[in-house]
Amino acid sequence: MNYDEFFRSKLQGLREEGRYRIFAELERQRGNFPRATYHGRPNKPPVTVWCSNDYLGMGQHPKVLKAMHEALDRSGAGAGGTRNIAGTNTDHVALERELADLHRKEAALLFNSGYMSNMATLSTLAAQMPGCVVFSDALNHASMIEGIRHSRARCLIFEHNSVEDLRAKLASVPPETPKIIAFESVYSMDGDIAPIAAFCDLAEEFNAITYLDEVHAVGLYGPRGGGVSEREGLQHRIDVIEGTLAKAFGVIGGYITGSATLVDFVRSFASGFIFSTALPPAIAAGARAAIQHLKESNEERELMHLRVRQLRAGLDRLGIPHLDNPSHIVPVMVRDPVQCKLISDTLLDEYGIYVQPINYPTVPRGTERLRFTPSPLHSEEDIEHLLSALSAIWTALRLKRAA
């Protein structure tokens, strides 16, 4: 077999479909989010980033940077190895306590990423409980799917956000069978929100563990940023709340929270935790500072949601089609991979606006989109510039507008 030729042919297939991904080399500007230097366009003004998951701009917040500088000066760059071998840094311990408090749980456990926290936790829980069946929402994130597959447990996929289909599938399994219901609060591509209370009702009725991924909600919802489950007063009904430090909290890493026994079980059996080098202490310190700030401040959340409303109102005014949803995610629907890439390129090259096209396999074919995430640091002028650019492109390409 000619391996390189095989690889080239597969890559050419992506190009022909219009979904070959080209990275734009951006350099975030400290203290100037959402501006970034675009190195593909030398000697030009900074571009405005419209698709960052640093939803609140906390990656640039003075409190976060100060905490990281202090930890770097105190402990150095790296953690030195796994927590089992190299030791647990005090910043890890302090952050886990902060996270447990955020979600009103007994304990928390850090991972290197949200992907790893989902994969390691779900694979460990489902594999270790004899005969376990996992009930997984049809639109769950790839990291959740990978964890369930890795466990080799039986998996029943229920229709997205469907209480009725989940009930039917739960009822099809013997009552004594260990069960996990795995779902997300905010779904990152469509921006819709799960019926968490109804899922909790079913979990209690059928004696199942609830596993809630709040990665696109922590920091953004609830009076202290505990996510949708906090906003709806449901934290105490969720067995495992999983989250990330890489989005609203502005750094990197993932975590789970739950009972002390469950968290200790995952700590003791999850290979993804046991064999991974720990997060650098400076990262843990920065994340803790972000969480502490957002527990006390609603200013960033309120302004972000205002900017979301303003963008949606502008899109409606211009007839630019977008998915209506109750979250902070604004998907502008293009429904064609080639056109989606063309719009993205035009926004960047002609208007200094950076937003990545979203296509298959992240979303189904025919639902290609531009995913906008307004932040509290986008100005009203930024929104008007974006709307003007989109309207001009829609006219130039003769794209259909919403009624």
C-alpha positions as CSV (number, residue, x, y, z in Angstrom):
1,M,0.0,0.0,0.0
2,N,1.2,3.5,-0.9
3,Y,0.4,5.2,2.4
4,D,1.1,8.8,1.4
5,E,-1.0,8.4,-1.7
6,F,-3.9,7.1,0.4
7,F,-3.6,10.0,2.8
8,R,-3.5,12.5,-0.2
9,S,-6.6,11.0,-1.8
10,K,-8.6,11.3,1.5
11,L,-7.5,14.9,1.9
12,Q,-8.4,15.6,-1.7
13,G,-11.9,14.2,-1.0
14,L,-12.3,16.8,1.8
15,R,-11.2,19.6,-0.5
16,E,-13.7,18.5,-3.2
17,E,-16.5,18.5,-0.6
18,G,-15.6,22.0,0.5
19,R,-14.8,21.0,4.0
20,Y,-11.0,20.9,4.1
21,R,-10.1,23.0,7.1
22,I,-7.4,25.7,6.9
23,F,-6.2,27.2,10.1
24,A,-6.0,31.0,10.3
25,E,-2.9,31.9,12.3
26,L,-4.2,34.3,14.9
27,E,-2.4,35.9,17.9
28,R,-4.6,37.0,20.7
29,Q,-3.7,40.5,22.0
30,R,-3.4,40.7,25.7
31,G,-6.0,43.0,27.2
32,N,-7.6,43.6,23.9
33,F,-10.1,40.8,23.4
34,P,-11.8,40.2,21.0
35,R,-9.1,41.6,18.8
36,A,-6.3,39.4,17.4
37,T,-3.4,39.8,15.0
38,Y,-4.0,37.8,11.8
39,H,-0.6,36.7,10.5
40,G,-2.2,35.8,7.1
41,R,-2.7,39.4,6.5
42,P,0.5,41.3,7.4
43,N,0.5,45.0,8.2
44,K,-3.2,45.1,8.5
45,P,-5.3,46.2,11.5
46,P,-6.3,43.5,14.0
47,V,-9.3,41.3,13.2
48,T,-12.3,40.9,15.5
49,V,-12.8,37.3,16.7
50,W,-16.5,36.3,16.7
51,C,-16.3,32.5,17.3
52,S,-14.2,32.2,20.5
53,N,-15.3,29.9,23.3
54,D,-13.7,32.3,25.7
55,Y,-17.3,33.4,26.1
56,L,-16.7,36.1,28.8
57,G,-13.2,37.2,27.9
58,M,-11.9,35.8,31.2
59,G,-8.7,34.6,29.4
60,Q,-7.7,38.3,29.4
61,H,-9.1,39.3,32.8
62,P,-6.5,41.0,35.1
63,K,-7.4,38.8,38.1
64,V,-6.8,35.7,36.1
65,L,-3.5,36.9,34.7
66,K,-2.3,38.1,38.1
67,A,-3.1,34.7,39.7
68,M,-1.2,32.9,36.9
69,H,1.8,35.2,37.2
70,E,2.0,34.7,40.9
71,A,1.7,30.9,40.6
72,L,4.3,30.8,37.9
73,D,6.7,32.7,40.1
74,R,5.8,30.5,43.1
75,S,5.8,27.1,41.5
76,G,7.4,27.3,38.1
77,A,6.0,26.1,34.7
78,G,4.9,22.5,35.0
79,A,3.4,20.1,37.5
80,G,6.2,17.7,37.2
81,G,4.2,14.6,36.4
82,T,1.0,12.8,37.4
83,R,-0.6,13.6,40.7
84,N,-0.1,10.0,41.8
85,I,3.7,10.2,41.3
86,A,4.8,13.8,41.3
87,G,2.4,15.0,44.0
88,T,-0.6,17.2,44.1
89,N,0.1,20.9,44.0
90,T,-1.8,23.1,46.4
91,D,-3.3,25.0,43.5
92,H,-4.9,21.7,42.3
93,V,-6.4,21.1,45.7
94,A,-7.7,24.7,46.0
95,L,-9.3,24.6,42.5
96,E,-11.1,21.3,43.2
97,R,-12.5,22.8,46.4
98,E,-13.6,25.8,44.4
99,L,-15.3,23.7,41.8
100,A,-17.1,21.5,44.4
101,D,-18.4,24.6,46.0
102,L,-19.5,26.0,42.6
103,H,-21.7,23.0,42.0
104,R,-22.7,22.4,45.6
105,K,-21.1,19.0,45.6
106,E,-18.9,17.2,48.0
107,A,-15.9,16.8,45.8
108,A,-14.3,17.6,42.4
109,L,-11.6,16.1,40.2
110,L,-9.4,17.9,37.6
111,F,-8.5,16.6,34.2
112,N,-6.3,18.0,31.4
113,S,-9.3,18.8,29.2
114,G,-13.1,18.6,29.0
115,Y,-12.7,15.9,26.4
116,M,-10.6,13.8,28.9
117,S,-13.0,14.4,31.8
118,N,-15.9,13.1,29.7
119,M,-14.1,10.2,28.2
120,A,-12.3,9.0,31.3
121,T,-15.3,9.4,33.6
122,L,-18.0,7.8,31.4
123,S,-15.7,5.0,30.3
124,T,-14.8,4.2,34.0
125,L,-18.3,4.4,35.4
126,A,-19.9,2.3,32.6
127,A,-17.1,-0.3,32.5
128,Q,-16.8,-0.8,36.2
129,M,-20.5,-1.3,37.0
130,P,-21.4,-4.9,35.9
131,G,-24.0,-4.9,33.1
132,C,-24.3,-1.1,33.0
133,V,-26.4,0.4,30.2
134,V,-25.8,4.0,29.1
135,F,-28.6,6.1,27.8
136,S,-27.0,8.7,25.6
137,D,-28.6,11.8,23.9
138,A,-28.3,11.6,20.1
139,L,-26.4,14.9,20.0
140,N,-23.9,14.2,22.8
141,H,-20.4,15.5,22.3
142,A,-17.7,13.3,20.6
143,S,-15.9,13.0,24.0
144,M,-19.0,11.5,25.6
145,I,-19.5,9.1,22.8
146,E,-15.9,8.1,22.9
147,G,-16.0,7.4,26.6
148,I,-19.1,5.3,26.3
149,R,-17.6,3.3,23.4
150,H,-14.4,2.8,25.3
151,S,-16.3,1.3,28.2
152,R,-17.8,-1.4,26.0
153,A,-21.0,-1.1,27.9
154,R,-24.3,-1.4,26.1
155,C,-25.5,2.0,24.9
156,L,-29.0,3.0,24.0
157,I,-29.2,6.4,22.1
158,F,-32.4,8.3,22.7
159,E,-33.8,11.0,20.4
160,H,-32.3,14.4,21.1
161,N,-33.9,16.0,24.2
162,S,-36.8,13.6,24.0
163,V,-38.3,12.7,27.4
164,E,-40.7,10.2,25.8
165,D,-38.0,8.3,23.9
166,L,-35.8,8.2,27.0
167,R,-38.6,6.9,29.1
168,A,-39.4,4.1,26.6
169,K,-35.7,3.0,26.4
170,L,-35.3,3.1,30.2
171,A,-38.5,1.0,30.6
172,S,-37.0,-1.6,28.2
173,V,-34.1,-2.5,30.6
174,P,-34.6,-4.7,33.7
175,P,-35.1,-2.5,36.8
176,E,-32.0,-3.9,38.6
177,T,-29.6,-3.0,35.7
178,P,-27.1,-0.2,36.5
179,K,-28.0,2.8,34.3
180,I,-26.4,6.1,33.4
181,I,-28.3,8.9,31.6
182,A,-25.7,11.1,29.8
183,F,-26.7,14.4,28.3
184,E,-25.6,18.0,28.0
185,S,-27.2,21.2,29.2
186,V,-26.4,23.6,26.4
187,Y,-25.7,21.9,23.0
188,S,-22.9,23.8,21.4
189,M,-23.9,23.8,17.7
190,D,-27.6,24.4,17.9
191,G,-27.6,26.2,21.2
192,D,-30.7,24.4,22.6
193,I,-31.1,23.3,26.2
194,A,-32.0,19.9,27.7
195,P,-35.1,19.3,29.8
196,I,-32.9,18.6,32.8
197,A,-35.7,18.4,35.4
198,A,-37.7,15.9,33.3
199,F,-34.6,13.8,32.9
200,C,-34.0,13.9,36.6
201,D,-37.5,12.7,37.2
202,L,-36.9,9.7,34.9
203,A,-33.6,9.0,36.6
204,E,-35.3,8.8,40.0
205,E,-38.1,6.7,38.7
206,F,-35.8,4.2,37.0
207,N,-32.9,4.4,39.5
208,A,-30.3,5.8,37.1
209,I,-27.3,7.9,37.6
210,T,-27.5,11.4,35.9
211,Y,-24.4,12.6,34.1
212,L,-24.6,16.2,32.9
213,D,-22.1,17.9,30.6
214,E,-22.3,21.7,31.4
215,V,-19.2,22.7,29.4
216,H,-21.1,25.4,27.4
217,A,-23.0,26.6,30.5
218,V,-20.6,26.9,33.4
219,G,-19.8,30.5,34.1
220,L,-22.6,31.7,31.9
221,Y,-25.8,30.7,33.7
222,G,-26.9,30.7,37.3
223,P,-26.4,33.4,39.9
224,R,-22.8,32.1,40.6
225,G,-22.1,30.7,37.2
226,G,-22.8,27.1,38.1
227,G,-24.6,26.5,34.8
228,V,-28.1,25.7,33.7
229,S,-28.5,23.2,36.6
230,E,-27.8,26.0,39.1
231,R,-30.1,28.4,37.3
232,E,-32.9,25.9,37.5
233,G,-32.2,24.8,41.0
234,L,-31.3,21.2,40.0
235,Q,-27.7,20.8,41.1
236,H,-28.7,18.5,44.0
237,R,-30.5,16.1,41.6
238,I,-27.5,15.6,39.3
239,D,-25.1,12.8,40.2
240,V,-22.2,14.0,38.1
241,I,-21.8,17.5,36.8
242,E,-18.9,17.8,34.3
243,G,-17.4,21.0,33.1
244,T,-14.5,22.7,31.4
245,L,-12.1,25.4,32.4
246,A,-11.4,26.3,28.8
247,K,-14.5,28.2,27.8
248,A,-16.2,30.7,30.2
249,F,-13.3,30.4,32.7
250,G,-10.8,31.3,30.0
251,V,-7.9,28.8,30.5
252,I,-7.8,25.0,29.9
253,G,-8.8,21.8,31.7
254,G,-11.8,19.7,32.6
255,Y,-13.4,18.4,35.7
256,I,-16.2,16.5,37.3
257,T,-18.0,17.1,40.5
258,G,-20.2,14.7,42.6
259,S,-20.3,12.8,45.8
260,A,-17.0,12.2,47.6
261,T,-17.4,8.5,47.0
262,L,-18.1,8.8,43.3
263,V,-15.3,11.2,42.7
264,D,-12.8,9.1,44.7
265,F,-13.9,6.1,42.6
266,V,-13.1,7.8,39.4
267,R,-9.8,9.1,40.8
268,S,-8.9,5.6,41.7
269,F,-9.9,3.7,38.6
270,A,-9.8,6.2,35.6
271,S,-6.7,5.6,33.5
272,G,-7.2,8.9,31.8
273,F,-6.6,10.6,35.2
274,I,-4.1,8.2,36.7
275,F,-1.6,8.3,33.7
276,S,-1.9,11.9,32.7
277,T,0.5,14.7,33.8
278,A,-1.3,17.2,35.9
279,L,-2.3,20.7,34.8
280,P,0.4,23.2,35.5
281,P,-0.2,25.0,38.8
282,A,-0.4,28.4,37.0
283,I,-3.4,27.1,35.0
284,A,-5.1,25.9,38.1
285,A,-4.5,29.2,39.8
286,G,-5.9,31.2,36.9
287,A,-9.0,29.0,36.6
288,R,-9.7,29.4,40.3
289,A,-9.4,33.2,40.0
290,A,-11.9,33.2,37.1
291,I,-14.4,31.0,39.1
292,Q,-14.1,33.1,42.2
293,H,-14.7,36.3,40.2
294,L,-17.7,34.9,38.3
295,K,-19.3,33.6,41.5
296,E,-19.5,37.2,42.7
297,S,-19.9,39.2,39.4
298,N,-23.0,39.0,37.2
299,E,-21.8,42.0,35.1
300,E,-20.1,39.8,32.4
301,R,-23.0,37.4,32.1
302,E,-25.6,40.1,31.8
303,L,-23.7,42.1,29.2
304,M,-23.0,38.9,27.2
305,H,-26.7,38.1,27.0
306,L,-27.5,41.7,26.0
307,R,-25.0,41.4,23.1
308,V,-26.6,38.1,22.1
309,R,-30.1,39.8,22.0
310,Q,-28.7,42.7,20.0
311,L,-27.1,40.4,17.4
312,R,-30.2,38.3,17.1
313,A,-32.4,41.4,16.6
314,G,-30.1,42.7,13.9
315,L,-30.1,39.4,12.1
316,D,-33.9,39.3,12.2
317,R,-34.0,42.9,10.9
318,L,-31.9,42.0,7.9
319,G,-33.4,38.6,7.2
320,I,-30.2,36.7,7.8
321,P,-31.3,33.1,8.8
322,H,-30.2,31.9,12.2
323,L,-31.4,29.2,14.6
324,D,-33.6,30.5,17.3
325,N,-32.6,29.1,20.7
326,P,-32.6,30.1,24.4
327,S,-28.8,30.2,24.8
328,H,-25.8,32.5,24.0
329,I,-24.9,30.6,20.8
330,V,-26.0,32.2,17.5
331,P,-25.8,29.8,14.5
332,V,-26.2,31.6,11.2
333,M,-27.4,29.0,8.8
334,V,-25.8,28.7,5.3
335,R,-26.5,25.0,4.6
336,D,-23.7,24.6,2.0
337,P,-20.0,23.9,2.8
338,V,-18.6,25.8,-0.2
339,Q,-20.7,28.9,0.5
340,C,-20.0,28.7,4.2
341,K,-16.2,28.7,3.5
342,L,-16.5,31.5,1.0
343,I,-18.5,33.7,3.5
344,S,-16.0,33.0,6.2
345,D,-13.0,33.9,3.9
346,T,-14.8,37.1,2.7
347,L,-15.5,38.2,6.2
348,L,-11.9,37.8,7.2
349,D,-10.2,39.1,4.1
350,E,-12.5,42.1,3.3
351,Y,-14.0,43.0,6.7
352,G,-11.5,41.9,9.3
353,I,-14.1,39.6,10.9
354,Y,-13.0,36.1,12.0
355,V,-15.5,33.3,12.2
356,Q,-14.9,29.7,11.3
357,P,-17.2,27.7,9.0
358,I,-18.8,24.7,10.8
359,N,-19.4,21.7,8.7
360,Y,-19.6,17.9,8.7
361,P,-18.8,15.9,10.9
362,T,-19.3,18.6,13.5
363,V,-22.8,19.2,12.2
364,P,-24.9,17.1,9.7
365,R,-24.4,17.7,6.0
366,G,-26.8,20.3,4.8
367,T,-26.7,22.3,8.1
368,E,-23.4,24.1,7.6
369,R,-23.3,27.3,9.5
370,L,-21.3,30.2,11.0
371,R,-21.4,30.0,14.8
372,F,-21.2,33.4,16.4
373,T,-20.6,33.8,20.1
374,P,-21.1,37.4,21.2
375,S,-19.1,38.3,24.4
376,P,-19.4,41.2,26.8
377,L,-16.3,42.7,25.2
378,H,-17.9,43.0,21.8
379,S,-19.2,46.5,21.4
380,E,-22.4,47.7,19.7
381,E,-20.1,49.1,16.9
382,D,-18.7,45.6,16.5
383,I,-22.2,44.2,16.1
384,E,-23.2,46.8,13.5
385,H,-20.0,46.2,11.5
386,L,-20.7,42.4,11.5
387,L,-24.3,42.9,10.5
388,S,-23.4,45.3,7.7
389,A,-20.8,42.8,6.4
390,L,-23.2,39.9,6.5
391,S,-25.9,41.9,4.7
392,A,-23.5,42.9,1.9
393,I,-22.3,39.3,1.4
394,W,-25.8,38.0,1.4
395,T,-26.7,40.5,-1.3
396,A,-23.5,39.8,-3.4
397,L,-24.0,36.0,-3.3
398,R,-27.7,36.3,-3.8
399,L,-28.4,34.2,-0.8
400,K,-31.9,33.6,0.5
401,R,-33.1,35.8,3.3
402,A,-35.5,34.8,6.0
403,A,-39.1,36.1,5.6
